[in-house]
Amino acid sequence: MSEKSRFVVSPDWLEQHLDTPGVSIVDASWYLPSQGRNAEAEYNARHIPRAVFFDHELICDPESKYPHTLPHPRQFERFASAMGISADDTIVVYDGPGLMSAPRAWWMFRVLGARKVFILDGGFDRWKAEGRPVTDEPTPIAGSAFIAHFDESQVVFLDEMRKLVENGAQIADARSHGRFTGEEPEPRPGLRGGHMPGAVSVPFNTLSENGELLPVDKLREKLAAAGLDLSKPTVTSCGSGITAAVIFLALESVGAKGTRLYDGSWSEWGAQPDTPVVTGEK
């Protein structure tokens, strides 16, 4: 049997631990505007018992003009504490289809101090399909205090990203291949199409199957086939920092070292008047 990532838990495991003290369950579903879905409304209608909702539009830096940017550690402490989550908890994150926005919450919890953070294999779609328990009851929030410890080494900001691009850093772009080449328009107005010089295209949905993260051996194959040298550090990017975390998860799962996430991603890079942009395959 192929080896699974150490960062995923099975639906069986979670169902057995629904009432285990110290296990926090987080619905981190999020959808592009073009998908016409309201993640919070869907959570309110049905969610895994004891799950709390992680709002990607709220849990971000309110001072940033770019979407979904990482909040200040003190801000994140307030958000996580309000959800009843401690940095010492075993945190299980899921989203609707299984591997779209959950990795972003997984990454945020880890970069801000939690260490026992996992993703539900197959997401909520698989959970429902298997007839496991769901509820529309609000989750009672117990008092908690999340103490953040920010690991800045996992994040890249714009000024450093400029230098990394100039120096030929290895960059993996999680957007669709059409957006990577500039053939498809960006969903946010005012952004140039294309990609950063030297970046390779690793569409996030190529790293999963039926909502499950690919086994470790298949992840290695996919990442290497995309042009990544797994012995070198990689910076991951996407549209607004959400699906870049899927590549981050995949790289961590295969044991790659030095992986970082460009938090502003294309919503920031593509909006600058002077950042270099490449169209086409290379």
C-alpha positions as CSV (number, residue, x, y, z in Angstrom):
1,M,0.0,0.0,0.0
2,S,1.4,3.4,-0.9
3,E,2.6,5.7,1.9
4,K,0.2,8.5,2.8
5,S,1.3,11.9,3.9
6,R,1.9,12.2,7.6
7,F,-0.2,15.4,7.5
8,V,-3.5,13.7,6.7
9,V,-6.0,11.8,8.8
10,S,-8.6,9.4,7.6
11,P,-12.4,9.8,8.1
12,D,-12.3,6.7,10.3
13,W,-9.8,8.3,12.6
14,L,-11.7,11.5,12.9
15,E,-15.0,9.8,13.5
16,Q,-13.4,7.8,16.3
17,H,-12.1,11.1,17.8
18,L,-15.1,13.4,17.4
19,D,-15.5,13.6,21.2
20,T,-11.9,13.4,22.2
21,P,-10.8,16.3,24.4
22,G,-8.0,18.4,22.7
23,V,-9.1,17.6,19.2
24,S,-10.3,20.7,17.3
25,I,-12.1,20.4,14.0
26,V,-12.0,23.2,11.5
27,D,-14.2,23.7,8.4
28,A,-11.9,25.9,6.2
29,S,-14.0,25.7,3.0
30,W,-13.6,28.6,0.6
31,Y,-14.6,29.0,-3.1
32,L,-13.7,31.3,-5.9
33,P,-16.5,33.9,-6.7
34,S,-16.9,32.2,-10.1
35,Q,-18.0,29.0,-8.3
36,G,-21.1,30.8,-6.9
37,R,-20.9,29.0,-3.5
38,N,-21.1,30.5,0.0
39,A,-18.8,28.5,2.2
40,E,-20.2,29.9,5.5
41,A,-23.8,29.3,4.5
42,E,-23.0,25.7,3.6
43,Y,-21.2,25.3,6.9
44,N,-24.3,26.6,8.7
45,A,-26.5,24.1,6.8
46,R,-24.3,21.0,7.4
47,H,-20.9,20.4,9.0
48,I,-19.0,17.8,10.9
49,P,-20.1,17.8,14.6
50,R,-17.9,20.1,16.8
51,A,-16.4,21.8,13.7
52,V,-15.9,25.5,13.8
53,F,-15.8,27.7,10.7
54,F,-12.5,29.3,9.5
55,D,-13.4,32.4,7.4
56,H,-10.6,33.0,5.0
57,E,-12.1,36.5,4.2
58,L,-12.0,37.5,7.8
59,I,-8.8,35.7,9.1
60,C,-6.4,37.9,7.3
61,D,-4.6,41.2,7.6
62,P,-7.3,43.9,7.6
63,E,-4.8,46.6,6.7
64,S,-3.7,44.8,3.5
65,K,-5.1,45.8,0.1
66,Y,-4.5,42.3,-1.1
67,P,-6.8,39.3,-0.4
68,H,-6.1,36.6,2.2
69,T,-2.8,38.0,3.5
70,L,-1.4,36.5,6.7
71,P,-2.7,38.3,9.8
72,H,-0.4,39.6,12.5
73,P,0.3,37.0,15.1
74,R,-1.7,38.9,17.7
75,Q,-4.6,39.1,15.3
76,F,-4.5,35.4,14.6
77,E,-4.4,34.7,18.4
78,R,-7.7,36.5,18.7
79,F,-9.3,34.7,15.8
80,A,-8.1,31.2,16.9
81,S,-9.0,31.8,20.5
82,A,-12.5,32.9,19.5
83,M,-12.8,29.6,17.7
84,G,-11.9,27.8,20.9
85,I,-8.6,26.5,19.6
86,S,-5.3,26.2,21.5
87,A,-1.9,25.9,19.8
88,D,-1.5,22.6,21.8
89,D,-4.7,21.0,20.3
90,T,-4.7,18.4,17.6
91,I,-6.3,20.4,14.8
92,V,-8.0,18.7,11.9
93,V,-8.9,20.9,9.0
94,Y,-11.2,20.1,6.1
95,D,-12.8,21.8,3.2
96,G,-15.7,20.8,0.8
97,P,-13.9,19.1,-2.1
98,G,-11.0,17.9,0.0
99,L,-7.9,19.7,-1.1
100,M,-8.4,23.3,-2.1
101,S,-8.5,25.7,0.8
102,A,-7.9,23.4,3.8
103,P,-4.1,23.4,3.3
104,R,-4.1,27.2,3.6
105,A,-5.6,27.0,7.1
106,W,-3.3,24.0,7.9
107,W,-0.3,26.2,6.9
108,M,-1.5,29.2,8.8
109,F,-2.0,27.3,12.0
110,R,1.5,25.8,11.7
111,V,3.3,29.0,10.7
112,L,1.7,30.7,13.7
113,G,2.7,28.1,16.3
114,A,0.5,25.0,16.2
115,R,2.4,21.7,15.5
116,K,-0.3,19.0,15.5
117,V,-2.2,20.1,12.5
118,F,-3.7,17.7,10.0
119,I,-6.0,17.6,7.0
120,L,-9.1,15.3,6.6
121,D,-8.5,13.0,3.7
122,G,-11.2,13.4,1.1
123,G,-12.8,16.4,2.8
124,F,-16.4,17.0,3.6
125,D,-17.6,15.5,0.3
126,R,-16.2,12.1,1.1
127,W,-17.4,12.4,4.7
128,K,-21.0,12.9,3.5
129,A,-20.7,10.3,0.8
130,E,-19.8,7.7,3.4
131,G,-22.8,8.6,5.5
132,R,-20.8,9.9,8.5
133,P,-22.4,12.2,11.1
134,V,-23.3,15.8,10.2
135,T,-25.2,18.5,12.0
136,D,-26.6,21.9,11.5
137,E,-26.3,22.7,15.3
138,P,-24.0,25.6,16.2
139,T,-20.8,24.3,17.8
140,P,-20.4,25.5,21.4
141,I,-17.2,27.4,21.8
142,A,-15.2,26.7,25.0
143,G,-12.8,29.3,26.4
144,S,-9.3,29.0,25.0
145,A,-6.2,31.0,24.5
146,F,-4.1,30.4,21.3
147,I,-0.5,31.7,21.9
148,A,1.1,32.4,18.5
149,H,4.8,31.8,17.7
150,F,5.4,33.1,14.3
151,D,7.8,31.1,12.1
152,E,8.7,33.9,9.6
153,S,11.1,31.5,7.8
154,Q,8.2,29.9,6.1
155,V,6.9,33.1,4.5
156,V,8.1,35.3,1.7
157,F,7.1,38.9,1.3
158,L,7.3,41.1,-1.8
159,D,10.7,42.8,-1.3
160,E,12.4,39.4,-0.8
161,M,10.4,37.8,-3.6
162,R,11.8,40.4,-6.0
163,K,15.3,39.4,-5.0
164,L,14.5,35.6,-5.2
165,V,13.2,36.0,-8.7
166,E,16.2,38.0,-9.7
167,N,18.5,35.3,-8.3
168,G,16.7,32.5,-10.1
169,A,15.0,30.9,-7.1
170,Q,12.8,27.8,-7.7
171,I,9.2,28.8,-7.7
172,A,6.1,26.6,-8.0
173,D,2.8,28.2,-9.2
174,A,-0.4,26.5,-8.2
175,R,-2.8,28.4,-10.5
176,S,-4.3,26.8,-13.6
177,H,-1.9,26.3,-16.5
178,G,-3.9,28.8,-18.6
179,R,-3.5,31.5,-16.0
180,F,0.2,30.6,-15.7
181,T,0.8,31.1,-19.4
182,G,-1.4,34.2,-19.5
183,E,-3.9,32.5,-21.9
184,E,-6.7,32.7,-19.3
185,P,-7.7,36.0,-17.7
186,E,-7.1,36.5,-14.1
187,P,-10.3,36.4,-12.0
188,R,-9.3,39.7,-10.2
189,P,-9.4,42.9,-12.2
190,G,-6.2,44.9,-12.8
191,L,-3.8,42.0,-12.8
192,R,-1.5,41.2,-15.7
193,G,-1.5,37.7,-16.9
194,G,1.5,35.3,-16.9
195,H,4.0,34.2,-14.3
196,M,7.2,35.1,-12.5
197,P,10.4,34.4,-14.4
198,G,11.7,30.9,-13.6
199,A,8.4,29.7,-12.2
200,V,7.1,26.2,-13.1
201,S,3.4,25.3,-13.4
202,V,2.1,22.9,-10.7
203,P,-1.7,23.3,-10.8
204,F,-2.9,22.5,-7.3
205,N,-5.6,20.0,-8.5
206,T,-2.9,17.8,-10.1
207,L,-1.7,16.8,-6.6
208,S,-4.9,15.1,-5.5
209,E,-7.4,12.6,-6.7
210,N,-11.0,12.3,-5.5
211,G,-10.3,15.0,-2.9
212,E,-7.4,13.0,-1.4
213,L,-3.8,14.1,-1.4
214,L,-1.8,11.7,-3.7
215,P,0.4,9.1,-2.0
216,V,3.9,10.2,-1.2
217,D,5.5,8.3,-4.1
218,K,3.0,9.8,-6.6
219,L,3.6,13.3,-5.2
220,R,7.3,12.9,-5.8
221,E,6.6,11.9,-9.4
222,K,4.2,14.8,-10.0
223,L,6.5,17.4,-8.5
224,A,9.5,16.2,-10.3
225,A,7.6,15.9,-13.6
226,A,6.6,19.5,-13.2
227,G,10.2,20.5,-13.2
228,L,11.0,20.9,-9.5
229,D,14.3,19.7,-8.0
230,L,13.2,18.3,-4.7
231,S,16.7,18.8,-3.3
232,K,16.4,22.5,-3.6
233,P,14.3,25.0,-1.6
234,T,11.0,26.0,-3.3
235,V,8.8,29.1,-3.0
236,T,5.1,28.4,-3.7
237,S,2.7,30.9,-5.1
238,C,-0.8,31.0,-6.5
239,G,-3.5,33.7,-7.0
240,S,-3.9,34.9,-3.4
241,G,-1.9,32.6,-1.3
242,I,-4.6,29.9,-0.7
243,T,-3.8,27.1,-3.1
244,A,0.0,27.8,-2.9
245,A,-0.4,25.9,0.4
246,V,-1.4,22.8,-1.5
247,I,2.0,22.6,-3.1
248,F,3.6,23.5,0.3
249,L,1.7,20.5,1.8
250,A,2.9,18.3,-1.0
251,L,6.5,19.3,-0.6
252,E,6.4,18.9,3.1
253,S,4.9,15.5,2.6
254,V,7.7,14.3,0.5
255,G,10.4,15.6,2.9
256,A,11.5,18.6,0.8
257,K,13.5,21.1,2.9
258,G,13.3,24.9,2.8
259,T,9.8,25.3,1.4
260,R,8.3,28.8,1.7
261,L,5.1,30.4,0.6
262,Y,4.9,33.8,-1.1
263,D,2.0,35.3,0.8
264,G,1.0,38.1,-1.6
265,S,1.2,35.7,-4.6
266,W,-0.1,36.8,-8.0
267,S,-2.7,39.3,-6.6
268,E,0.3,41.3,-5.4
269,W,2.9,40.5,-8.0
270,G,0.6,40.9,-10.9
271,A,-0.6,44.3,-9.6
272,Q,2.8,45.9,-9.4
273,P,3.8,48.2,-12.3
274,D,7.5,47.0,-12.4
275,T,7.6,43.3,-11.4
276,P,8.8,41.1,-14.3
277,V,6.2,38.9,-15.9
278,V,6.6,36.1,-18.4
279,T,3.8,34.8,-20.7
280,G,3.7,31.5,-22.5
281,E,5.3,28.2,-21.3
282,K,8.6,29.6,-20.1
